[in-house]
Amino acid sequence: MSLDLIDICICRSDSKAALFAPISLHIPAGEVACVMGPSGVGKSTLLDGIGGHLAHDFKMRGRVLLEGRDVTQLPPETRRIGLMFQDALLFPHLSLGDNLAFGLPTSLQGRAARRAAVDTALDQAGLAGLYARDPATLSGGQRARAALMRTLLAEPLALLLDEPFSKLDPALRDEMRRFTFAHVRTRAIPALMVSHDPEDAAAAGGAVVALLDAA
Protein backbone atom coordinates (compact mmCIF):
# COMPACT_ATOMS: atom_id res chain seq x y z
CA MET A 1 0.00 0.00 0.00
CA SER A 2 1.35 3.44 -0.87
CA LEU A 3 0.28 7.03 -1.43
CA ASP A 4 1.79 8.78 -4.44
CA LEU A 5 1.55 12.44 -5.36
CA ILE A 6 2.48 13.20 -8.95
CA ASP A 7 3.19 16.81 -9.90
CA ILE A 8 0.53 18.16 -7.53
CA CYS A 9 -0.02 21.89 -7.54
CA ILE A 10 -3.00 24.04 -6.61
CA CYS A 11 -4.16 27.41 -7.86
CA ARG A 12 -7.17 29.61 -7.35
CA SER A 13 -10.00 29.01 -9.78
CA ASP A 14 -9.68 32.53 -11.21
CA SER A 15 -5.92 32.29 -11.73
CA LYS A 16 -3.36 30.03 -13.37
CA ALA A 17 -0.72 30.98 -10.80
CA ALA A 18 0.04 28.05 -8.48
CA LEU A 19 0.20 28.51 -4.72
CA PHE A 20 3.36 26.42 -4.53
CA ALA A 21 5.83 24.65 -6.79
CA PRO A 22 4.62 21.21 -8.00
CA ILE A 23 5.22 18.41 -5.52
CA SER A 24 5.82 14.72 -6.23
CA LEU A 25 6.18 12.26 -3.37
CA HIS A 26 6.07 8.50 -2.78
CA ILE A 27 4.95 7.40 0.71
CA PRO A 28 5.23 3.65 1.41
CA ALA A 29 2.97 1.75 3.79
CA GLY A 30 3.62 2.46 7.46
CA GLU A 31 5.67 5.60 6.85
CA VAL A 32 4.93 9.21 7.74
CA ALA A 33 6.20 11.84 5.31
CA CYS A 34 6.23 15.47 6.35
CA VAL A 35 5.58 18.59 4.29
CA MET A 36 6.94 21.78 5.78
CA GLY A 37 6.71 25.39 4.71
CA PRO A 38 5.86 28.91 5.85
CA SER A 39 2.38 29.95 6.91
CA GLY A 40 0.12 30.72 3.97
CA VAL A 41 2.05 28.69 1.40
CA GLY A 42 -0.82 26.21 1.08
CA LYS A 43 0.05 23.21 3.28
CA SER A 44 -3.50 22.63 4.52
CA THR A 45 -4.86 23.34 1.04
CA LEU A 46 -2.58 20.60 -0.29
CA LEU A 47 -4.15 18.13 2.15
CA ASP A 48 -7.63 19.31 1.11
CA GLY A 49 -6.76 18.56 -2.50
CA ILE A 50 -5.39 15.11 -1.74
CA GLY A 51 -8.43 14.20 0.35
CA GLY A 52 -10.92 15.60 -2.16
CA HIS A 53 -12.13 18.42 0.09
CA LEU A 54 -10.77 21.32 -1.94
CA ALA A 55 -12.90 24.48 -1.73
CA HIS A 56 -14.64 25.56 -4.92
CA ASP A 57 -12.40 28.59 -5.33
CA PHE A 58 -9.37 26.33 -5.79
CA LYS A 59 -8.42 23.76 -8.41
CA MET A 60 -5.74 21.09 -8.38
CA ARG A 61 -3.47 19.80 -11.11
CA GLY A 62 -1.57 16.52 -10.96
CA ARG A 63 -2.57 13.07 -9.77
CA VAL A 64 -3.14 11.29 -6.45
CA LEU A 65 -2.54 7.53 -6.50
CA LEU A 66 -3.55 5.22 -3.67
CA GLU A 67 -2.32 1.62 -3.98
CA GLY A 68 -1.54 2.48 -7.60
CA ARG A 69 -5.16 3.51 -8.22
CA ASP A 70 -5.83 7.03 -9.47
CA VAL A 71 -8.28 8.63 -7.02
CA THR A 72 -7.84 12.22 -8.21
CA GLN A 73 -11.36 12.55 -9.61
CA LEU A 74 -13.16 10.47 -6.98
CA PRO A 75 -15.43 12.08 -4.38
CA PRO A 76 -13.86 12.21 -0.90
CA GLU A 77 -16.13 9.57 0.61
CA THR A 78 -14.88 6.93 -1.84
CA ARG A 79 -11.15 7.71 -1.60
CA ARG A 80 -10.74 6.14 1.87
CA ILE A 81 -8.26 8.80 2.95
CA GLY A 82 -8.57 9.79 6.62
CA LEU A 83 -7.88 13.30 7.89
CA MET A 84 -6.82 14.39 11.38
CA PHE A 85 -6.98 18.11 12.17
CA GLN A 86 -5.22 20.44 14.62
CA ASP A 87 -8.30 20.41 16.84
CA ALA A 88 -9.59 17.10 18.18
CA LEU A 89 -13.17 17.71 17.07
CA LEU A 90 -15.67 15.49 18.86
CA PHE A 91 -19.45 15.86 18.62
CA PRO A 92 -20.55 17.47 21.91
CA HIS A 93 -24.03 15.90 21.78
CA LEU A 94 -22.67 12.33 21.59
CA SER A 95 -20.92 10.23 24.21
CA LEU A 96 -17.28 9.33 23.67
CA GLY A 97 -18.22 5.84 22.48
CA ASP A 98 -20.87 7.14 20.11
CA ASN A 99 -18.33 9.60 18.70
CA LEU A 100 -16.05 6.70 17.83
CA ALA A 101 -18.94 4.64 16.47
CA PHE A 102 -19.62 7.47 14.04
CA GLY A 103 -16.39 6.52 12.25
CA LEU A 104 -17.27 2.85 11.77
CA PRO A 105 -17.75 1.68 8.18
CA THR A 106 -21.29 0.76 7.18
CA SER A 107 -20.00 -2.68 6.19
CA LEU A 108 -19.63 -3.54 9.87
CA GLN A 109 -23.11 -4.79 10.73
CA GLY A 110 -24.76 -5.67 14.03
CA ARG A 111 -24.94 -3.75 17.29
CA ALA A 112 -22.71 -6.18 19.17
CA ALA A 113 -19.98 -6.14 16.51
CA ARG A 114 -19.99 -2.37 16.29
CA ARG A 115 -19.87 -2.00 20.07
CA ALA A 116 -16.98 -4.48 20.25
CA ALA A 117 -15.03 -2.51 17.63
CA VAL A 118 -15.48 0.71 19.59
CA ASP A 119 -14.55 -0.93 22.89
CA THR A 120 -11.37 -2.29 21.31
CA ALA A 121 -10.49 1.16 19.98
CA LEU A 122 -11.12 2.75 23.38
CA ASP A 123 -8.85 0.18 24.98
CA GLN A 124 -6.10 0.84 22.41
CA ALA A 125 -6.40 4.56 23.15
CA GLY A 126 -6.13 4.07 26.91
CA LEU A 127 -9.79 5.02 27.31
CA ALA A 128 -11.27 1.66 28.32
CA GLY A 129 -14.53 1.92 30.22
CA LEU A 130 -15.25 5.48 29.07
CA TYR A 131 -17.85 4.71 26.40
CA ALA A 132 -20.54 6.81 28.11
CA ARG A 133 -18.22 9.71 29.01
CA ASP A 134 -19.17 13.24 27.95
CA PRO A 135 -16.39 14.45 25.57
CA ALA A 136 -16.35 17.80 27.40
CA THR A 137 -14.94 16.06 30.49
CA LEU A 138 -11.92 14.61 28.66
CA SER A 139 -8.40 15.99 28.85
CA GLY A 140 -6.70 17.35 25.74
CA GLY A 141 -4.69 14.17 25.34
CA GLN A 142 -7.74 11.97 25.72
CA ARG A 143 -9.63 13.97 23.09
CA ALA A 144 -6.69 13.77 20.69
CA ARG A 145 -6.39 9.99 21.09
CA ALA A 146 -10.15 9.57 20.66
CA ALA A 147 -10.18 11.68 17.50
CA LEU A 148 -7.38 9.61 15.97
CA MET A 149 -9.11 6.32 16.82
CA ARG A 150 -12.37 7.55 15.28
CA THR A 151 -10.45 8.32 12.07
CA LEU A 152 -8.79 4.89 12.09
CA LEU A 153 -12.07 3.06 12.74
CA ALA A 154 -13.17 4.16 9.26
CA GLU A 155 -10.37 1.89 7.95
CA PRO A 156 -8.63 4.50 5.78
CA LEU A 157 -6.06 3.38 3.23
CA ALA A 158 -4.02 6.54 3.88
CA LEU A 159 -3.93 9.21 6.58
CA LEU A 160 -3.49 12.97 6.32
CA LEU A 161 -2.33 14.85 9.42
CA ASP A 162 -2.92 18.62 9.47
CA GLU A 163 -0.57 19.96 12.17
CA PRO A 164 -2.16 17.52 14.63
CA PHE A 165 0.16 18.28 17.54
CA SER A 166 0.52 22.06 17.27
CA LYS A 167 -1.99 22.93 20.01
CA LEU A 168 -0.70 20.42 22.56
CA ASP A 169 1.76 21.26 25.33
CA PRO A 170 5.30 19.86 24.80
CA ALA A 171 4.95 16.77 27.02
CA LEU A 172 1.60 15.83 25.51
CA ARG A 173 2.95 16.50 22.02
CA ASP A 174 5.64 13.83 22.47
CA GLU A 175 3.04 11.35 23.75
CA MET A 176 0.69 11.96 20.82
CA ARG A 177 3.49 11.72 18.28
CA ARG A 178 4.44 8.28 19.60
CA PHE A 179 0.80 7.18 19.77
CA THR A 180 -0.07 8.38 16.27
CA PHE A 181 3.04 7.13 14.48
CA ALA A 182 2.84 3.75 16.21
CA HIS A 183 -0.71 3.24 14.89
CA VAL A 184 0.37 4.24 11.38
CA ARG A 185 3.13 1.62 11.48
CA THR A 186 0.93 -1.07 13.05
CA ARG A 187 -1.82 -0.58 10.49
CA ALA A 188 0.70 -0.28 7.63
CA ILE A 189 -0.90 2.76 6.04
CA PRO A 190 0.94 5.66 4.40
CA ALA A 191 0.57 9.02 6.15
CA LEU A 192 1.30 12.60 5.10
CA MET A 193 1.71 15.26 7.78
CA VAL A 194 2.04 19.02 7.37
CA SER A 195 3.80 20.87 10.14
CA HIS A 196 5.80 23.95 11.12
CA ASP A 197 7.70 21.98 13.76
CA PRO A 198 11.01 20.30 12.79
CA GLU A 199 10.58 18.00 15.81
CA ASP A 200 7.41 16.58 14.23
CA ALA A 201 9.36 15.73 11.08
CA ALA A 202 12.24 14.22 13.05
CA ALA A 203 9.86 12.06 15.12
CA ALA A 204 8.00 10.89 12.00
CA GLY A 205 11.23 9.60 10.50
CA GLY A 206 10.00 9.67 6.90
CA ALA A 207 10.69 11.86 3.90
CA VAL A 208 10.64 15.61 4.50
CA VAL A 209 9.59 17.94 1.69
CA ALA A 210 9.66 21.73 1.72
CA LEU A 211 6.59 23.32 0.15
CA LEU A 212 8.01 26.27 -1.74
CA ASP A 213 6.25 29.39 -2.96
CA ALA A 214 5.70 29.05 -6.70
CA ALA A 215 6.95 32.58 -7.20
C-alpha positions in Angstrom: 0.0 0.0 0.0 1.3 3.4 -0.9 0.3 7.0 -1.4 1.8 8.8 -4.4 1.5 12.4 -5.4 2.5 13.2 -8.9 3.2 16.8 -9.9 0.5 18.2 -7.5 0.0 21.9 -7.5 -3.0 24.0 -6.6 -4.2 27.4 -7.9 -7.2 29.6 -7.4 -10.0 29.0 -9.8 -9.7 32.5 -11.2 -5.9 32.3 -11.7 -3.4 30.0 -13.4 -0.7 31.0 -10.8 0.0 28.1 -8.5 0.2 28.5 -4.7 3.4 26.4 -4.5 5.8 24.6 -6.8 4.6 21.2 -8.0 5.2 18.4 -5.5 5.8 14.7 -6.2 6.2 12.3 -3.4 6.1 8.5 -2.8 5.0 7.4 0.7 5.2 3.7 1.4 3.0 1.8 3.8 3.6 2.5 7.5 5.7 5.6 6.9 4.9 9.2 7.7 6.2 11.8 5.3 6.2 15.5 6.4 5.6 18.6 4.3 6.9 21.8 5.8 6.7 25.4 4.7 5.9 28.9 5.9 2.4 29.9 6.9 0.1 30.7 4.0 2.1 28.7 1.4 -0.8 26.2 1.1 0.0 23.2 3.3 -3.5 22.6 4.5 -4.9 23.3 1.0 -2.6 20.6 -0.3 -4.2 18.1 2.1 -7.6 19.3 1.1 -6.8 18.6 -2.5 -5.4 15.1 -1.7 -8.4 14.2 0.4 -10.9 15.6 -2.2 -12.1 18.4 0.1 -10.8 21.3 -1.9 -12.9 24.5 -1.7 -14.6 25.6 -4.9 -12.4 28.6 -5.3 -9.4 26.3 -5.8 -8.4 23.8 -8.4 -5.7 21.1 -8.4 -3.5 19.8 -11.1 -1.6 16.5 -11.0 -2.6 13.1 -9.8 -3.1 11.3 -6.5 -2.5 7.5 -6.5 -3.5 5.2 -3.7 -2.3 1.6 -4.0 -1.5 2.5 -7.6 -5.2 3.5 -8.2 -5.8 7.0 -9.5 -8.3 8.6 -7.0 -7.8 12.2 -8.2 -11.4 12.6 -9.6 -13.2 10.5 -7.0 -15.4 12.1 -4.4 -13.9 12.2 -0.9 -16.1 9.6 0.6 -14.9 6.9 -1.8 -11.1 7.7 -1.6 -10.7 6.1 1.9 -8.3 8.8 3.0 -8.6 9.8 6.6 -7.9 13.3 7.9 -6.8 14.4 11.4 -7.0 18.1 12.2 -5.2 20.4 14.6 -8.3 20.4 16.8 -9.6 17.1 18.2 -13.2 17.7 17.1 -15.7 15.5 18.9 -19.4 15.9 18.6 -20.6 17.5 21.9 -24.0 15.9 21.8 -22.7 12.3 21.6 -20.9 10.2 24.2 -17.3 9.3 23.7 -18.2 5.8 22.5 -20.9 7.1 20.1 -18.3 9.6 18.7 -16.1 6.7 17.8 -18.9 4.6 16.5 -19.6 7.5 14.0 -16.4 6.5 12.2 -17.3 2.8 11.8 -17.8 1.7 8.2 -21.3 0.8 7.2 -20.0 -2.7 6.2 -19.6 -3.5 9.9 -23.1 -4.8 10.7 -24.8 -5.7 14.0 -24.9 -3.7 17.3 -22.7 -6.2 19.2 -20.0 -6.1 16.5 -20.0 -2.4 16.3 -19.9 -2.0 20.1 -17.0 -4.5 20.2 -15.0 -2.5 17.6 -15.5 0.7 19.6 -14.6 -0.9 22.9 -11.4 -2.3 21.3 -10.5 1.2 20.0 -11.1 2.8 23.4 -8.9 0.2 25.0 -6.1 0.8 22.4 -6.4 4.6 23.2 -6.1 4.1 26.9 -9.8 5.0 27.3 -11.3 1.7 28.3 -14.5 1.9 30.2 -15.2 5.5 29.1 -17.9 4.7 26.4 -20.5 6.8 28.1 -18.2 9.7 29.0 -19.2 13.2 28.0 -16.4 14.5 25.6 -16.3 17.8 27.4 -14.9 16.1 30.5 -11.9 14.6 28.7 -8.4 16.0 28.9 -6.7 17.4 25.7 -4.7 14.2 25.3 -7.7 12.0 25.7 -9.6 14.0 23.1 -6.7 13.8 20.7 -6.4 10.0 21.1 -10.1 9.6 20.7 -10.2 11.7 17.5 -7.4 9.6 16.0 -9.1 6.3 16.8 -12.4 7.6 15.3 -10.5 8.3 12.1 -8.8 4.9 12.1 -12.1 3.1 12.7 -13.2 4.2 9.3 -10.4 1.9 7.9 -8.6 4.5 5.8 -6.1 3.4 3.2 -4.0 6.5 3.9 -3.9 9.2 6.6 -3.5 13.0 6.3 -2.3 14.9 9.4 -2.9 18.6 9.5 -0.6 20.0 12.2 -2.2 17.5 14.6 0.2 18.3 17.5 0.5 22.1 17.3 -2.0 22.9 20.0 -0.7 20.4 22.6 1.8 21.3 25.3 5.3 19.9 24.8 5.0 16.8 27.0 1.6 15.8 25.5 3.0 16.5 22.0 5.6 13.8 22.5 3.0 11.3 23.7 0.7 12.0 20.8 3.5 11.7 18.3 4.4 8.3 19.6 0.8 7.2 19.8 -0.1 8.4 16.3 3.0 7.1 14.5 2.8 3.8 16.2 -0.7 3.2 14.9 0.4 4.2 11.4 3.1 1.6 11.5 0.9 -1.1 13.1 -1.8 -0.6 10.5 0.7 -0.3 7.6 -0.9 2.8 6.0 0.9 5.7 4.4 0.6 9.0 6.1 1.3 12.6 5.1 1.7 15.3 7.8 2.0 19.0 7.4 3.8 20.9 10.1 5.8 24.0 11.1 7.7 22.0 13.8 11.0 20.3 12.8 10.6 18.0 15.8 7.4 16.6 14.2 9.4 15.7 11.1 12.2 14.2 13.1 9.9 12.1 15.1 8.0 10.9 12.0 11.2 9.6 10.5 10.0 9.7 6.9 10.7 11.9 3.9 10.6 15.6 4.5 9.6 17.9 1.7 9.7 21.7 1.7 6.6 23.3 0.1 8.0 26.3 -1.7 6.3 29.4 -3.0 5.7 29.0 -6.7 7.0 32.6 -7.2 
